[in-house]
């Protein structure tokens, strides 16, 4: 996904990122090292192959020379001299990205990054696509590089939906024509659904939906129509919605949604807040339940809210 822009290295179409797609996973040989690194959240599978080609990956203390190398349980793997922990269960998170952050782990220009600003207590994560520096809204994060690449594929048919604040004269007929696709400066863009939500003078809010998500697509297409985008918020990525998630916060997608939407059998998310309270209430003896006051008190449970919305355990 791009469109707000995906510059993830080693692009390409990872149709073989599915477990067992090329017969490499399972059995006595273990799994190929590029997939191991992707599932460990180090990089996408294609980017992991680049790390291997650059000689930055070691297995058992020896430099890995080919992505066809297999990793078995208990093998010691390192990248740039740092040990890589065995992959965890696949996890997926919704993040409300603020503007002013670049979607990368390290920016050569020294600009603040999404991953530097994430709340404490999260595993190592990578993004599903990107949002550019001045864009905000829903950004999916995962600890599984293979899943990230899979969710970025245009073949999913997933709609990326945005709210765009624009400056300029809005021509609703021109917006309607975007549904046929458009070519801007030699770049062909697929069908885009765009509609006017509200207008005040020369400023307006639009809803824009697309499937491809080429680099800065929304901004470039609207600029072609004479509209300057002054704010861009992604509100949905496929079945996942930004909803009321606070700015800067992170919330894990639950196991049921992962099964229903992605067909993944994953470990349940960490219970927190009201979930923990409900479990405790169900497990309590009947006598204790009878002693409880009719109205529950908020006891300052640090897991009541998503990451980034309040003080968490161990934080001062």
C-alpha positions, -999 to +999 in steps of 0.1 A: +000+000+000+012+034-007-007+065-012+001+077+007+032+058+000+050+025+004+087+027-001+094-007+015+126-021+000+125-050-023+091-045-038+076-072-059+046-095-056+050-120-028+024-145-038+047-172-022+046-155+012+019-179+024+031-206+047+041-237+028+035-220-006+068-232-020+071-263+001+097-247+023+080-247+057+075-276+081+092-309+081+127-316+095+144-288+075+126-260+094+119-228+073+139-206+050+157-179+068+141-150+049+107-161+060+120-167+095+132-131+096+099-118+082+079-137+108+102-123+135+093-088+124+128-079+113+118-069+077+095-080+049+106-112+032+120-094+002+139-069+024+152-099+044+167-113+012+184-080+007+199-082+042+212-116+034+227-105+001+245-077+020+261-102+044+243-088+074+227-121+085+244-149+105+233-184+114+252-201+141+279-174+139+285-178+102+274-154+074+244-166+055+251-167+018+217-177+003+181-172+012+176-209+006+193-215+040+170-233+065+165-224+102+156-251+127+142-246+162+170-235+185+193-221+158+210-189+167+202-161+141+216-126+142+213-094+121+240-068+123+254-086+153+221-086+172+204-118+181+170-124+166+144-139+189+122-168+176+091-155+159+061-150+182+025-157+173+012-135+146-002-102+160-019-073+142-025-038+156-045-007+146-025+025+151-038+061+148-007+077+132-003+114+139+010+137+111+046+148+112+060+112+115+077+091+088+067+055+086+101+039+089+123+025+117+152+049+110+151+081+089+183+092+072+172+128+076+167+125+113+130+131+112+108+116+140+094+082+131+063+062+138+082+035+156+101+059+179+068+073+191+049+041+197+038+035+233+060+012+255+052-024+260+047-034+223+066-061+204+089-052+175+065-042+147+065-033+110+039-014+091+014-027+065+022-001+038+029+034+048+014+068+054+035+097+043+049+124+066+019+147+065-008+121+064-025+107+095-050+081+105-052+043+104-019+024+101-018-013+105+012-028+124+022-064+127+051-085+140+049-108+109+066-095+078+049-121+056+015-110+068+024-073+061+033-081+025+001-102+020-021-074+033-005-049+010-014-068-022-038-049-045-052-084-054-069-084-020-094-059-034-094-040-001-107-004-001-084+022+014-107+051+025-096+087+033-110+120+043-093+148+026-095+185+034-088+205+002-084+241-008-097+251-042-128+249-063-144+215-062-159+202-094-182+174-085-184+162-121-146+159-122-147+139-090-172+115-106-150+110-136-122+096-113-143+064-111-131+057-147-094+060-137-070+087-147-035+092-159-014+120-143+021+128-156+024+094-172+012+074-142-020+055-147-043+053-116-072+029-113-108+038-104-112+062-075-145+070-057-145+106-046-174+126-032-179+160-016-189+159+021-190+196+029-178+229+016-171+263+032-158+290+009-128+276-009-122+248+016-140+214+014-139+179+029-139+150+005-142+112+010-118+093-013-118+055-017-093+035-038-078+000-041-043+005-056-027+031-033+002+042-055+028+066-040+010+098-029-019+089-051-046+109-033-025+141-032-014+138-069-048+130-083-065+158-065-037+183-074-044+173-110-079+186-104-066+219-090-072+209-054-045+213-027-048+187+000-043+204+034-051+174+055-053+137+048-067+111+072-070+074+064-102+061+080-102+025+068-080-002+053-101-031+041-122-043+070-102-024+096-116+010+107-099+039+125-131+045+145-126+064+177-090+052+183-073+082+199-044+100+181-012+081+188-029+051+203-024+014+194-050-013+198-046-050+191-069-067+166-086-096+184-082-133+175-118-136+163-114-108+138-080-123+126-098-156+120-129-141+103-111-115+081-077-131+075-083-168+080-055-169+106-056-191+137-037-169+162-032-167+199-058-146+218-048-110+224-037-099+258-068-094+279-071-060+295-094-036+312-131-047+312-121-081+298-100-088+329-127-075+352-153-098+335-130-128+338-123-121+375-160-117+381-168-151+365-141-168+385-150-153+418-168-175+445-205-169+449-200-155+484-176-129+471-199-119+443-227-113+468-204-090+489-197-068+459-213-034+457-239-030+430-217-004+411-182-012+401-155+014+408-127+022+383-096+010+400-071+026+377-066-005+356-037+004+333-051-020+306-085-003+304-075+017+274-055+011+242-017+016+243-009+053+243-042+066+259-031+067+295-006+056+321+003+019+319+017-005+345+054+003+352+052+038+338+057+069+359 
